């Protein structure tokens, strides 16, 4: 009986500590006016094309110094792709690439954060795009927390990584006379995020 009592007490303590660990986490909403979702891919094996998505949003749980309590859910409207060229953007929206009529939204849901220092670590999560969900890992930078002149609590993060677009079924390509691919398969991701604490 005593062993059972000790076990139950330990279990209750563990649950209590876990609840306490996340109790201070607050919800923040991404400020899209001061954030960006960018990407880069090779073209003709000799140049790099930069692009972004202009319609995105999300929320995350954050408590400074307690990465175990951090989590994020974000969405990107695929039709908002912008590479600075209308014809190219229209091609990206059609069935050769994003097929936005069938798959209008890309989502990211975090599965964990592993900080190696106060400011640098890894963001782990599931990226769903083109009807496929795959695990991804991004380098994460915590850029700081401030209160703006209007009394809003703000935080900033940067995240970078690489994915292979073929893992999400984005297979369109052409082979050049040199044997190189017209469009690279590796896509570099660059996120700059500012968010405000919900009131």
C-alpha positions as CSV (number, residue, x, y, z in Angstrom):
1,X,0.0,0.0,0.0
2,X,2.8,2.4,0.9
3,X,4.5,1.7,-2.5
4,X,1.3,2.5,-4.3
5,X,0.9,5.7,-2.3
6,X,4.5,6.8,-3.1
7,X,3.9,6.0,-6.8
8,X,0.7,8.0,-7.0
9,X,2.3,10.9,-5.2
10,X,5.2,10.9,-7.6
11,X,2.9,10.8,-10.6
12,X,0.8,13.7,-9.2
13,X,4.0,15.7,-8.7
14,X,5.2,15.0,-12.2
15,X,1.8,16.1,-13.7
16,X,1.9,19.1,-11.5
17,X,5.4,20.1,-12.6
18,X,4.4,19.7,-16.2
19,X,1.4,21.9,-15.8
20,X,3.5,24.5,-14.0
21,X,6.1,24.4,-16.7
22,X,3.6,25.4,-19.4
23,X,1.4,27.6,-17.2
24,X,3.4,30.7,-17.9
25,X,3.3,30.3,-21.7
26,X,1.4,32.9,-23.5
27,X,-0.2,32.9,-27.0
28,X,1.3,35.2,-29.6
29,X,-0.1,36.0,-33.1
30,X,2.2,36.5,-36.0
31,X,2.4,40.1,-37.3
32,X,2.5,39.5,-41.0
33,X,3.2,43.2,-41.7
34,X,6.6,42.7,-40.0
35,X,7.3,39.1,-41.0
36,X,8.2,37.2,-44.1
37,X,8.0,33.7,-45.6
38,X,10.7,33.3,-48.2
39,X,12.3,30.6,-50.4
40,X,15.1,30.2,-52.9
41,X,15.7,27.7,-55.7
42,X,18.2,27.3,-58.4
43,X,17.4,28.0,-62.1
44,X,19.3,26.5,-65.0
45,X,21.9,25.4,-62.5
46,X,23.6,28.8,-62.7
47,X,21.2,31.3,-61.0
48,X,19.1,31.5,-57.8
49,X,15.5,32.7,-57.9
50,X,14.0,34.2,-54.7
51,X,10.3,34.1,-53.9
52,X,7.9,34.6,-51.0
53,X,4.4,34.1,-49.9
54,X,2.5,37.2,-49.0
55,X,-0.6,35.8,-47.3
56,X,0.2,33.8,-44.1
57,X,-0.6,33.7,-40.5
58,X,-0.3,31.7,-37.3
59,X,0.0,31.6,-33.5
60,X,2.5,30.2,-31.1
61,X,2.9,29.5,-27.4
62,X,5.9,31.2,-25.9
63,X,7.6,31.7,-22.5
64,X,11.1,33.1,-22.5
65,X,13.6,30.6,-21.3
66,X,11.3,27.6,-21.4
67,X,11.5,26.1,-24.9
68,X,9.6,23.0,-23.7
69,X,6.5,25.1,-23.6
70,X,6.9,26.5,-27.1
71,X,4.7,25.5,-30.0
72,X,3.6,27.0,-33.3
73,X,0.8,26.5,-35.9
74,X,1.0,28.4,-39.1
75,X,-0.7,28.5,-42.5
76,X,0.3,29.9,-45.9
77,X,-2.1,30.6,-48.8
78,X,-0.3,29.1,-51.7
79,X,-1.9,31.4,-54.3
80,X,0.0,34.3,-52.7
81,X,3.3,33.1,-54.2
82,X,5.4,36.0,-55.5
83,X,8.7,35.7,-57.4
84,X,8.4,39.0,-59.1
85,X,7.3,37.6,-62.4
86,X,3.6,37.1,-63.2
87,X,4.1,34.4,-65.8
88,X,6.3,32.4,-63.4
89,X,3.9,32.8,-60.5
90,X,1.0,31.6,-62.6
91,X,3.0,28.6,-63.6
92,X,3.8,27.9,-59.9
93,X,0.1,28.1,-59.1
94,X,-1.0,25.5,-61.7
95,X,-1.0,21.7,-61.6
96,X,2.7,21.5,-62.6
97,X,3.7,22.8,-59.1
98,X,1.5,23.9,-56.2
99,X,-1.9,23.1,-57.9
100,X,-3.5,25.8,-55.7
101,X,-7.1,25.0,-56.7
102,X,-6.7,21.5,-55.2
103,X,-4.2,22.3,-52.5
104,X,-4.8,26.0,-51.5
105,X,-3.1,25.9,-48.1
106,X,0.3,24.9,-46.7
107,X,0.5,24.3,-43.0
108,X,3.2,23.9,-40.4
109,X,2.7,22.3,-37.0
110,X,5.6,22.1,-34.6
111,X,6.4,18.9,-32.8
112,X,9.2,20.2,-30.6
113,X,11.9,22.8,-30.0
114,X,15.5,21.9,-29.0
115,X,17.5,24.9,-27.9
116,X,21.3,24.6,-27.9
117,X,21.7,28.0,-26.2
118,X,19.5,30.9,-25.1
119,X,19.2,32.1,-28.7
120,X,19.9,29.2,-31.1
121,X,18.3,25.8,-31.6
122,X,16.2,23.6,-33.8
123,X,12.5,23.8,-34.6
124,X,10.9,20.5,-35.5
125,X,7.6,20.1,-37.1
126,X,5.3,18.6,-39.8
127,X,5.0,20.5,-43.1
128,X,1.9,19.8,-45.1
129,X,2.0,20.9,-48.8
130,X,0.5,19.5,-52.0
131,X,-1.4,16.9,-50.0
132,X,1.7,15.5,-48.4
133,X,2.9,15.8,-44.8
134,X,6.6,15.4,-44.0
135,X,8.7,16.1,-40.9
136,X,11.1,19.0,-41.3
137,X,13.9,20.5,-39.1
138,X,14.7,24.2,-39.2
139,X,17.6,26.1,-37.6
140,X,15.9,28.5,-35.1
141,X,17.1,31.8,-33.8
142,X,15.4,33.7,-30.9
143,X,16.0,37.3,-31.7
144,X,14.6,38.8,-28.4
145,X,11.5,40.1,-26.7
146,X,10.5,43.7,-26.3
147,X,7.6,46.0,-25.4
148,X,6.8,48.3,-28.3
149,X,5.9,52.1,-27.8
150,X,2.2,51.1,-27.7
151,X,2.6,48.7,-24.9
152,X,2.5,45.5,-27.0
153,X,4.7,42.6,-26.0
154,X,6.6,41.4,-29.1
155,X,9.0,38.6,-29.8
156,X,11.1,37.9,-32.9
157,X,12.4,34.6,-34.4
158,X,14.3,33.6,-37.5
159,X,14.2,30.1,-39.0
160,X,16.1,28.6,-41.9
161,X,16.3,25.2,-43.6
162,X,16.2,23.1,-46.7
163,X,13.7,20.7,-48.2
164,X,13.6,18.6,-51.3
165,X,10.4,19.6,-53.2
166,X,10.1,16.1,-54.7
167,X,9.3,14.8,-51.2
168,X,6.0,16.7,-51.5
169,X,5.3,15.5,-55.0
170,X,6.5,18.7,-56.7
171,X,8.3,16.8,-59.5
172,X,8.0,19.1,-62.6
173,X,11.4,19.6,-64.3
174,X,13.2,19.6,-67.6
175,X,16.7,18.3,-68.4
176,X,19.1,20.7,-70.2
177,X,21.5,19.8,-73.0
178,X,24.2,19.8,-70.4
179,X,22.4,17.2,-68.4
180,X,21.6,19.6,-65.6
181,X,18.1,20.2,-64.4
182,X,16.3,23.4,-65.4
183,X,14.9,23.8,-61.8
184,X,16.7,22.7,-58.7
185,X,15.2,20.2,-56.3
186,X,16.5,21.7,-53.1
187,X,14.5,24.6,-51.8
188,X,16.0,26.9,-49.1
189,X,13.4,28.3,-46.6
190,X,13.9,31.6,-44.8
191,X,11.4,32.8,-42.2
192,X,11.5,36.1,-40.3
193,X,8.8,36.3,-37.7
194,X,7.6,39.0,-35.4
195,X,4.6,38.3,-33.2
196,X,2.6,40.1,-30.6
197,X,1.3,38.7,-27.3
198,X,-2.5,38.3,-27.3
199,X,-4.3,40.5,-24.9
